């Protein structure tokens, strides 16, 4: 059986001190505490979904047409 682990940190939005508990890959508990380190923060993951082009169409082209853009975005959305 795995042991529960914990980490003291702060909420990125409020600055509130928190303690995060987990076991294996699952968060088991999140509780408010009185103090936490100043340099550890709990925040949502960041994702840069940058797409420079697809299917032979470059979004960086000065000559891209609206039809090319909409067609390519539609293919990415499938």
C-alpha positions as CSV (number, residue, x, y, z in Angstrom):
1,X,0.0,0.0,0.0
2,X,1.3,3.5,-0.9
3,X,1.9,6.1,1.7
4,X,0.1,9.5,1.6
5,X,2.4,12.4,0.8
6,X,1.9,16.1,1.3
7,X,3.2,19.4,0.2
8,X,2.7,22.9,1.6
9,X,2.1,25.6,-1.0
10,X,0.0,28.7,-1.9
11,X,-3.1,29.1,-4.0
12,X,-2.0,31.1,-7.1
13,X,-5.2,33.2,-7.1
14,X,-5.6,34.1,-3.5
15,X,-2.2,33.5,-2.0
16,X,-3.9,31.4,0.7
17,X,-1.5,28.8,2.3
18,X,-2.6,25.2,1.5
19,X,-1.5,21.7,2.1
20,X,-1.9,19.2,-0.7
21,X,-2.2,15.5,0.1
22,X,-1.8,12.7,-2.4
23,X,-1.4,9.0,-2.6
24,X,0.0,7.5,-5.8
25,X,-1.3,9.6,-8.6
26,X,-4.5,10.8,-6.9
27,X,-5.0,13.9,-4.8
28,X,-6.7,12.8,-1.6
29,X,-7.1,16.1,0.2
30,X,-6.5,19.9,0.0
31,X,-6.7,21.9,3.1
32,X,-6.1,25.5,4.2
33,X,-3.2,26.0,6.6
34,X,-1.6,28.8,8.5
35,X,1.6,29.0,6.6
36,X,3.3,27.9,3.5
37,X,6.6,28.6,1.6
38,X,6.6,31.8,-0.4
39,X,7.9,30.1,-3.6
40,X,5.6,27.1,-4.1
41,X,2.3,27.8,-5.8
42,X,-0.7,25.6,-6.8
43,X,-2.1,26.7,-10.2
44,X,-3.8,25.2,-13.2
45,X,-1.5,23.8,-15.9
46,X,-0.5,26.1,-18.7
47,X,-0.7,24.9,-22.3
48,X,0.6,26.8,-25.4
49,X,-1.4,25.2,-28.2
50,X,0.6,27.1,-30.9
51,X,-0.1,25.9,-34.4
52,X,1.9,27.5,-37.2
53,X,0.1,25.7,-40.0
54,X,-1.3,22.4,-41.1
55,X,-1.8,20.5,-44.3
56,X,0.5,22.7,-46.4
57,X,-1.0,25.9,-45.2
58,X,1.2,28.3,-43.2
59,X,-0.6,30.6,-40.8
60,X,2.5,32.9,-40.9
61,X,2.0,33.6,-44.6
62,X,1.2,37.1,-45.7
63,X,-1.0,35.6,-48.5
64,X,-3.1,33.2,-46.5
65,X,-6.8,33.5,-47.5
66,X,-9.8,33.2,-45.3
67,X,-10.9,30.0,-47.0
68,X,-7.5,28.4,-46.4
69,X,-7.6,29.4,-42.8
70,X,-11.1,28.2,-42.2
71,X,-10.5,24.9,-44.0
72,X,-7.3,24.2,-42.1
73,X,-8.9,25.1,-38.7
74,X,-11.8,22.8,-39.6
75,X,-9.4,19.9,-40.3
76,X,-7.6,20.5,-36.9
77,X,-11.0,20.4,-35.2
78,X,-11.9,16.9,-36.5
